[in-house]
Amino acid sequence: MKILIIDDDKELTGLLKMGLEDFHHQVYIANDGVIGEEMAMKNEYDVIVLDVMLPGADGYMVCKTLRKNSVKVPVLMISSLDSPLEERAGFIAGADDYQIKPFEFEEFHKKIMFLYMRSKLV
């Protein structure tokens, strides 16, 4: 599975990349919203992991732009913002799921697999 992670936390993205590669996933990383959006528009991924608070363009704007441009890839939005309003904003922007940081890798991986499998049923 090809996974794009858009998050400016280099320590977190490094850990997620290592963990996902242990499951034989191909992982691509963007540490900026604008760069991540460009990568998502130009390349095909199976799942996009998208942080809310990003330099360049926040995750809500990136997700809205992807959906506006008919990018149908499942998006798992991740954030340390854990209010119901923030979660709802993620879904309104077009995210398929929302994960609060910090999280356990096993839970994170399970959500990614669920999004991937669900996308193949449609």
C-alpha positions as CSV (number, residue, x, y, z in Angstrom):
1,M,0.0,0.0,0.0
2,K,1.2,3.5,-0.8
3,I,0.7,6.0,2.0
4,L,1.4,9.7,2.0
5,I,1.9,11.3,5.4
6,I,1.6,15.1,5.6
7,D,2.9,16.2,9.0
8,D,5.5,18.7,10.1
9,D,6.5,16.7,13.1
10,K,9.6,15.0,11.8
11,E,10.1,12.7,14.8
12,L,6.5,11.4,14.5
13,T,6.7,10.9,10.7
14,G,10.0,9.0,11.1
15,L,8.4,6.7,13.6
16,L,5.3,6.2,11.5
17,K,7.3,5.6,8.4
18,M,9.4,2.9,10.2
19,G,6.3,1.2,11.6
20,L,4.4,1.2,8.4
21,E,7.4,0.0,6.4
22,D,7.6,-3.0,8.8
23,F,4.2,-4.0,7.3
24,H,5.7,-3.6,3.8
25,H,3.9,-0.3,3.0
26,Q,5.5,2.3,0.8
27,V,5.6,5.6,2.8
28,Y,6.0,9.1,1.4
29,I,6.4,12.2,3.6
30,A,5.6,15.9,3.2
31,N,6.4,18.2,6.1
32,D,4.4,21.1,4.7
33,G,0.8,21.5,3.6
34,V,1.5,23.0,0.2
35,I,4.1,20.3,-0.7
36,G,1.8,17.6,0.6
37,E,-1.1,18.9,-1.5
38,E,1.0,18.9,-4.6
39,M,2.2,15.4,-4.0
40,A,-1.4,14.2,-3.4
41,M,-2.5,15.8,-6.7
42,K,0.3,14.5,-8.8
43,N,0.7,10.9,-7.5
44,E,-1.5,8.1,-6.6
45,Y,-1.7,6.9,-3.0
46,D,-3.9,4.4,-1.2
47,V,-4.3,6.4,2.0
48,I,-3.3,9.9,3.0
49,V,-2.5,10.7,6.6
50,L,-3.0,14.5,7.1
51,D,-2.1,16.6,10.1
52,V,-4.4,19.6,10.9
53,M,-1.7,22.1,12.0
54,L,0.8,22.5,9.1
55,P,3.0,25.2,7.7
56,G,2.0,26.5,4.3
57,A,-1.6,25.3,4.3
58,D,-3.5,23.7,7.2
59,G,-4.9,20.2,6.9
60,Y,-8.5,21.4,6.6
61,M,-7.6,23.5,3.5
62,V,-5.5,20.7,2.0
63,C,-8.3,18.2,2.4
64,K,-10.9,20.6,1.0
65,T,-8.7,21.3,-2.0
66,L,-8.2,17.6,-2.6
67,R,-11.9,16.9,-2.5
68,K,-12.7,19.9,-4.7
69,N,-10.3,18.4,-7.3
70,S,-11.9,15.0,-7.1
71,V,-9.1,13.3,-5.2
72,K,-11.0,10.3,-3.7
73,V,-8.1,8.8,-1.7
74,P,-9.2,8.0,1.9
75,V,-7.9,10.7,4.3
76,L,-7.1,10.0,8.0
77,M,-6.8,13.4,9.7
78,I,-4.5,13.5,12.7
79,S,-4.3,16.2,15.3
80,S,-3.6,17.1,18.9
81,L,-6.7,19.2,18.7
82,D,-9.2,17.0,20.5
83,S,-12.4,19.0,20.7
84,P,-15.6,17.8,18.9
85,L,-15.6,21.0,16.9
86,E,-12.1,20.2,15.5
87,E,-13.1,16.7,14.6
88,R,-16.3,17.9,13.0
89,A,-14.3,20.4,11.0
90,G,-12.1,17.6,9.7
91,F,-15.1,15.6,8.5
92,I,-16.7,18.8,6.9
93,A,-13.4,19.3,5.1
94,G,-13.7,15.8,3.6
95,A,-11.7,13.6,5.9
96,D,-12.8,9.9,6.2
97,D,-11.6,9.5,9.8
98,Y,-10.0,11.6,12.6
99,Q,-7.3,10.4,15.0
100,I,-6.3,12.3,18.2
101,K,-2.5,12.6,19.0
102,P,-0.9,10.9,20.8
103,F,-2.1,7.5,19.7
104,E,-0.9,3.9,19.8
105,F,0.6,2.7,16.5
106,E,-1.6,-0.4,16.5
107,E,-4.8,1.7,16.6
108,F,-3.4,4.0,13.9
109,H,-2.4,1.1,11.6
110,K,-5.8,-0.5,12.1
111,K,-7.6,2.7,11.0
112,I,-5.4,3.0,7.9
113,M,-6.1,-0.7,7.0
114,F,-9.8,-0.1,7.5
115,L,-9.8,3.0,5.3
116,Y,-7.9,1.2,2.6
117,M,-10.2,-1.9,2.6
118,R,-13.3,0.2,2.6
119,S,-12.1,2.2,-0.4
120,K,-11.6,-1.1,-2.3
121,L,-15.3,-2.0,-1.7
122,V,-16.7,1.1,-3.4
